[in-house]
Amino acid sequence: MKLRTIKHLKNIKGKRILVRVDFNVPVNSKGKVTEDSRLRRALPTIKYLHEKGAKLILMSHYGRPEGKFVDEFRLDPVVPVLSKLINKKIKKLDDCIGPSVLKAVKNMKNGDIILLENTRFYPGEEKNEASFAKSLANLGEIFVNDGFGVLHREHASIVGISKYLPSYSGLLVENELNILSHLLSEPRKPYTIIVGGAKIKDKIGLIKKFIGKADYILVGGGLANTFLAAAGYNVGQSLYEHDKLKIAQEIMLEAEKSR
């Protein structure tokens, strides 16, 4: 799979690079990050660009603030953990667009790292509004997408921004897509796919891709409840997607025919 990745970037010293990461990490009631694997997975791209002397502007969503500024969904808890992981001071801003943010990025020095506030504080993020995407794009000169876990979302900081800046994939995205490509084209047998989450609509394409290729597809999490209900089992008070039962049945039938 050929991608335009950050390895193709030349002479980026001093360039302002917007990096979309996925820092949607679990935080406890005391405001402490309880599991940092998503931060660690972003390190290769961050370190690579930092060592090249770029000015890094990190952006991420966190939770579901529904387009409003909500204190419990601020990205502040991420800062001390990430700073420790990369051994570098990170400046956290209280917004992700606007005059104060523009001023902060204009004053960056080579090697500086800024973390923008939660992109979902603006309704334009999830609506993929062009005006919001342009406001984000105005902060940088190059866009790097390294948020593998959110690639399927058509949001402004993921899709919209790429219309206004030269765009590249980060090292995490490159690695994960290479793995998926290998599993689809030259899989080692036998192998099992485990699919979790809550919504079928986010997973339909993935599951169908692997039907007939994977030996087993295991479904867990809230997603499993919908498949169990579609198969006629009583799931009690467990949440499931009532309007997706037919789709779940079709997927199971297709999987059965491929055996």
C-alpha positions as CSV (number, residue, x, y, z in Angstrom):
1,M,0.0,0.0,0.0
2,K,1.6,3.3,-1.1
3,L,1.0,6.2,1.2
4,R,2.4,9.7,1.2
5,T,3.9,9.6,4.7
6,I,6.1,11.9,6.8
7,K,9.1,10.1,5.5
8,H,8.5,11.9,2.2
9,L,8.8,15.3,3.9
10,K,11.9,17.3,3.1
11,N,13.4,20.4,4.8
12,I,10.7,20.7,7.5
13,K,12.9,22.5,10.1
14,G,10.9,25.5,11.3
15,K,7.7,24.4,9.6
16,R,4.5,24.5,11.5
17,I,3.0,21.0,11.3
18,L,-0.5,20.2,12.4
19,V,-0.7,16.6,13.7
20,R,-4.0,14.9,14.2
21,V,-3.6,12.4,17.0
22,D,-6.0,10.3,19.0
23,F,-5.7,11.3,22.7
24,N,-9.1,10.1,23.7
25,V,-7.8,8.4,26.7
26,P,-9.5,7.2,30.0
27,V,-9.3,9.7,32.8
28,N,-10.4,9.0,36.4
29,S,-12.4,11.3,38.8
30,K,-9.1,12.9,40.0
31,G,-8.2,14.0,36.5
32,K,-5.5,11.5,36.0
33,V,-4.9,9.4,32.8
34,T,-5.3,5.8,33.7
35,E,-4.2,4.2,30.5
36,D,-1.7,5.8,28.1
37,S,-1.3,3.4,25.2
38,R,-2.8,5.9,22.7
39,L,-0.3,8.5,23.8
40,R,2.6,6.0,23.4
41,R,1.4,5.0,20.0
42,A,1.7,8.6,18.9
43,L,5.3,8.9,20.0
44,P,7.1,7.7,16.9
45,T,5.5,10.4,14.7
46,I,5.9,13.1,17.3
47,K,9.6,12.3,18.0
48,Y,10.4,11.9,14.2
49,L,9.0,15.4,13.4
50,H,10.5,17.0,16.6
51,E,14.0,15.7,15.8
52,K,13.7,17.3,12.4
53,G,13.2,20.7,14.0
54,A,9.5,21.1,13.1
55,K,7.1,23.2,15.2
56,L,4.5,20.7,16.2
57,I,0.8,21.6,16.8
58,L,-1.0,18.5,18.2
59,M,-4.8,18.3,17.9
60,S,-7.3,15.7,19.2
61,H,-10.8,15.2,20.4
62,Y,-11.7,13.9,23.8
63,G,-15.1,12.5,24.8
64,R,-18.4,13.8,23.6
65,P,-18.8,17.5,24.7
66,E,-21.5,18.0,22.0
67,G,-19.9,21.1,20.5
68,K,-19.7,23.0,23.8
69,F,-16.8,23.9,26.1
70,V,-17.0,21.4,29.0
71,D,-14.3,21.5,31.6
72,E,-14.3,17.7,32.2
73,F,-13.5,17.2,28.5
74,R,-10.4,19.5,28.4
75,L,-7.2,17.8,27.4
76,D,-5.2,19.1,30.3
77,P,-4.7,15.6,31.9
78,V,-2.8,14.5,28.8
79,V,-0.1,17.1,29.2
80,P,2.0,15.8,32.2
81,V,1.9,12.2,30.9
82,L,2.9,13.1,27.3
83,S,5.6,15.6,28.5
84,K,7.1,12.8,30.6
85,L,7.0,10.3,27.7
86,I,8.8,12.5,25.3
87,N,10.9,14.4,27.9
88,K,9.8,17.7,26.5
89,K,7.7,20.6,27.8
90,I,4.4,20.9,26.1
91,K,2.4,24.1,25.9
92,K,-1.3,23.4,26.3
93,L,-3.7,26.0,24.8
94,D,-7.3,26.7,26.1
95,D,-8.7,26.8,22.6
96,C,-8.1,25.2,19.2
97,I,-8.9,28.2,16.9
98,G,-9.0,31.9,17.2
99,P,-6.7,35.0,17.7
100,S,-5.0,33.7,20.8
101,V,-4.2,30.4,19.2
102,L,-2.9,32.1,16.0
103,K,-0.7,34.3,18.2
104,A,0.7,31.3,20.1
105,V,1.6,29.3,17.0
106,K,3.2,32.3,15.3
107,N,5.5,32.7,18.3
108,M,6.6,29.1,18.3
109,K,10.3,28.3,18.0
110,N,11.8,25.3,16.2
111,G,11.2,22.1,18.1
112,D,8.3,23.6,20.2
113,I,5.2,21.4,20.8
114,I,1.8,22.8,21.4
115,L,-1.4,20.8,22.2
116,L,-4.6,22.5,21.1
117,E,-7.8,22.2,23.1
118,N,-10.4,19.6,22.4
119,T,-11.6,20.0,18.7
120,R,-15.0,18.7,19.6
121,F,-15.7,21.9,21.7
122,Y,-16.8,23.3,18.3
123,P,-19.9,21.8,16.5
124,G,-18.0,22.4,13.2
125,E,-15.7,19.5,14.1
126,E,-18.2,16.7,13.9
127,K,-20.2,18.4,11.1
128,N,-17.0,18.8,9.1
129,E,-17.7,22.4,8.4
130,A,-15.4,24.1,5.9
131,S,-15.1,27.2,8.0
132,F,-13.8,25.3,11.1
133,A,-11.5,23.2,8.9
134,K,-10.0,26.4,7.4
135,S,-9.5,27.9,10.9
136,L,-7.5,24.8,11.9
137,A,-5.6,24.8,8.6
138,N,-4.6,28.5,9.1
139,L,-2.5,27.4,12.1
140,G,-0.1,25.2,10.1
141,E,1.8,24.7,6.8
142,I,1.5,20.9,6.7
143,F,-1.1,18.5,7.9
144,V,-0.2,15.0,9.3
145,N,-2.9,12.5,10.1
146,D,-1.7,10.0,12.7
147,G,-5.1,9.3,14.4
148,F,-5.6,5.8,13.2
149,G,-8.5,5.1,15.6
150,V,-10.5,8.0,14.1
151,L,-9.7,7.6,10.4
152,H,-13.3,6.4,9.7
153,R,-14.8,9.7,11.0
154,E,-15.5,12.5,8.5
155,H,-14.6,15.3,10.8
156,A,-13.0,18.7,10.1
157,S,-9.7,17.9,11.8
158,I,-9.4,14.6,10.0
159,V,-10.9,15.0,6.5
160,G,-11.8,18.7,6.0
161,I,-8.4,20.1,6.9
162,S,-6.7,18.0,4.2
163,K,-8.4,20.1,1.5
164,Y,-6.4,23.2,2.6
165,L,-2.9,21.9,3.5
166,P,-0.4,19.4,2.0
167,S,-1.3,16.2,3.8
168,Y,0.7,13.2,4.9
169,S,0.2,10.1,7.0
170,G,2.0,9.6,10.3
171,L,4.0,6.5,11.2
172,L,1.2,4.9,13.3
173,V,-1.3,5.2,10.4
174,E,1.3,3.8,8.0
175,N,2.1,0.9,10.2
176,E,-1.5,0.0,10.9
177,L,-2.6,0.2,7.3
178,N,0.4,-1.9,6.2
179,I,-0.7,-4.6,8.7
180,L,-4.3,-4.5,7.5
181,S,-3.2,-4.7,3.9
182,H,-1.0,-7.7,4.7
183,L,-3.9,-9.4,6.4
184,L,-6.2,-8.9,3.4
185,S,-3.7,-9.9,0.8
186,E,-1.2,-12.4,2.3
187,P,-2.6,-13.6,5.6
188,R,-0.9,-16.4,7.6
189,K,-3.4,-19.1,8.4
190,P,-5.2,-19.6,10.6
191,Y,-6.0,-16.1,12.0
192,T,-8.8,-14.6,14.0
193,I,-10.3,-11.1,13.8
194,I,-11.7,-9.6,17.0
195,V,-14.1,-6.7,16.6
196,G,-15.4,-4.6,19.5
197,G,-17.1,-1.3,20.0
198,A,-20.8,-0.4,20.1
199,K,-22.1,0.5,16.7
200,I,-22.4,-1.8,13.7
201,K,-22.4,1.0,11.1
202,D,-18.8,1.8,12.1
203,K,-17.8,-1.9,11.6
204,I,-19.9,-3.2,8.7
205,G,-17.2,-2.6,6.0
206,L,-14.4,-4.1,8.1
207,I,-16.4,-7.2,9.0
208,K,-17.5,-7.8,5.4
209,K,-13.9,-7.4,4.2
210,F,-12.7,-10.2,6.4
211,I,-15.6,-12.6,5.7
212,G,-14.1,-15.5,3.7
213,K,-10.5,-14.4,4.6
214,A,-10.4,-14.7,8.3
215,D,-10.9,-18.2,9.9
216,Y,-12.9,-16.7,12.8
217,I,-14.5,-13.3,13.4
218,L,-15.2,-12.7,17.1
219,V,-17.5,-9.9,18.1
220,G,-17.4,-8.4,21.5
221,G,-18.5,-5.3,23.5
222,G,-21.8,-3.6,22.8
223,L,-21.6,-4.8,19.2
224,A,-22.1,-8.4,20.4
225,N,-25.5,-7.6,21.9
226,T,-26.9,-6.6,18.5
227,F,-25.6,-9.8,16.9
228,L,-27.0,-11.9,19.8
229,A,-30.4,-10.2,19.5
230,A,-30.3,-10.7,15.7
231,A,-29.7,-14.4,16.3
232,G,-32.7,-14.7,18.5
233,Y,-31.1,-14.6,21.9
234,N,-32.6,-12.7,24.8
235,V,-30.2,-9.9,25.7
236,G,-32.3,-8.6,28.6
237,Q,-31.7,-5.0,29.4
238,S,-28.4,-4.8,27.6
239,L,-28.1,-2.1,25.0
240,Y,-28.3,-3.1,21.3
241,E,-29.1,-1.4,18.0
242,H,-32.8,-2.3,17.3
243,D,-32.6,-0.8,13.8
244,K,-29.5,-2.8,12.8
245,L,-30.8,-6.3,13.5
246,K,-31.5,-7.0,9.8
247,I,-27.9,-5.9,8.9
248,A,-26.5,-8.2,11.6
249,Q,-28.6,-11.1,10.3
250,E,-27.3,-10.5,6.7
251,I,-23.7,-10.4,8.0
252,M,-24.1,-13.7,9.9
253,L,-25.8,-15.3,6.8
254,E,-23.0,-14.1,4.6
255,A,-20.4,-15.5,7.0
256,E,-22.2,-18.8,7.2
257,K,-22.2,-19.2,3.4
258,S,-18.5,-18.5,3.2
259,R,-17.6,-21.4,5.5
